[in-house]
Amino acid sequence: MKILVIGGTGTIGKKIVSHFSANDEVLVGGRSSKDFPVDIADSATIEELFSKTGKVDAIICAAGEAKWALFNDLSEEDYYIGLRSKLMGQVNLVRIGRHHLNPNGSITLTTGILADDPVEKTASAAMVNGGIHSFVQAVALELENGIRLNVVASGVVADAYAKYESYFPGHPVIPMDKMMLGYVRSVKGKGTGQIIRIYE
Ligand SMILES: NC(=O)c1ccc[n+]([C@@H]2O[C@H](COP(=O)([O-])OP(=O)(O)OC[C@H]3O[C@@H](n4cnc5c(N)ncnc54)[C@H](OP(=O)(O)O)[C@@H]3O)[C@@H](O)[C@H]2O)c1
């Protein structure tokens, strides 16, 4: 399979890239990528990305930002960070990317546990995750050419625990191999419209 991983240099993306690289051709996209630069918040760069990759069999997005702050401190503009990047960035990736997939290809997005189990300071991040879950379920009903769409939602992953520990008191830490199962299931399995939750 030819698999495009956007955010492939990040905590989650690195694991995805190293796993699939064993048996598949993996292309790594991101804002600082030399070969496949893309900012998902700018849909023109998504179009440019696919002119460089050609057709692929799977697109995985492990990228997207949202502002974390107390509800009292979040301005309207703060919400637009998550709406433009993590939400519309991934929506535009599906909108544009489906035309650059081989038949029966797949798209896998990334959200997280905040959609169902938010913590303090995540009014924006949780909202965006929930929106993506609804988007995936609705769009999967209409995709053509056997194209599948899923989203992986995991809890805090082991490699990021030191950074996020204080935000998630008492939450289970998800081992990287366990998180990876969600992406394998989405890319290599047959399911579509699934929210693949890995919370424990
Ligand atoms: N860490 C966790 O425990 C966890 C758990 C569940 C869900 N998530 C979600 O998973 C996603 C990835 O998390 P992470 O911890 O792996 O983040 P990370 O370590 O900060 O990595 C983010 C990756 O995405 C790329 N990226 C960021 N913004 C981008 C943009 N606008 N366009 C294209 N590429 C972009 C970055 O590369 P460049 O800077 O080169 O663009 C980098 O490769 C996030 O949406 C996060 O909310 C994380």
The ligand as a Gaussian input file, in Angstrom:
#p B3LYP/6-31G(d) Opt

LIG

0 1
 N       -0.604000      13.053000      22.319000
 C       -1.684000      12.416000      22.738000
 O       -1.696000      11.759000      23.797000
 C       -2.929000      12.448000      21.892000
 C       -3.983000      11.598000      22.213000
 C       -5.115000      11.612000      21.415000
 C       -5.202000      12.471000      20.331000
 N       -4.162000      13.303000      20.052000
 C       -4.281000      14.169000      18.876000
 O       -3.455000      13.618000      17.867000
 C       -2.923000      14.654000      17.044000
 C       -1.404000      14.527000      17.037000
 O       -0.946000      14.604000      18.382000
 P        0.604000      14.498000      18.738000
 O        0.680000      14.428000      20.224000
 O        1.251000      13.438000      17.910000
 O        1.081000      15.961000      18.267000
 P        2.577000      16.473000      17.980000
 O        3.579000      15.608000      18.645000
 O        2.546000      17.929000      18.311000
 O        2.755000      16.290000      16.402000
 C        1.951000      16.972000      15.501000
 C        2.339000      16.577000      14.084000
 O        1.449000      17.182000      13.183000
 C        2.125000      18.095000      12.325000
 N        1.227000      19.260000      12.205000
 C        0.789000      20.054000      13.203000
 N       -0.048000      20.995000      12.706000
 C       -0.124000      20.758000      11.377000
 C       -0.822000      21.394000      10.327000
 N       -1.601000      22.470000      10.531000
 N       -0.695000      20.888000       9.085000
 C        0.080000      19.823000       8.842000
 N        0.768000      19.173000       9.797000
 C        0.675000      19.652000      11.056000
 C        3.461000      18.382000      13.012000
 O        4.504000      18.642000      12.093000
 P        4.830000      20.124000      11.574000
 O        5.025000      20.967000      12.801000
 O        6.022000      19.945000      10.718000
 O        3.620000      20.541000      10.801000
 C        3.730000      17.047000      13.695000
 O        4.269000      16.112000      12.760000
 C       -3.410000      15.977000      17.650000
 O       -4.556000      16.406000      16.964000
 C       -3.784000      15.587000      19.075000
 O       -4.798000      16.380000      19.611000
 C       -3.019000      13.305000      20.798000

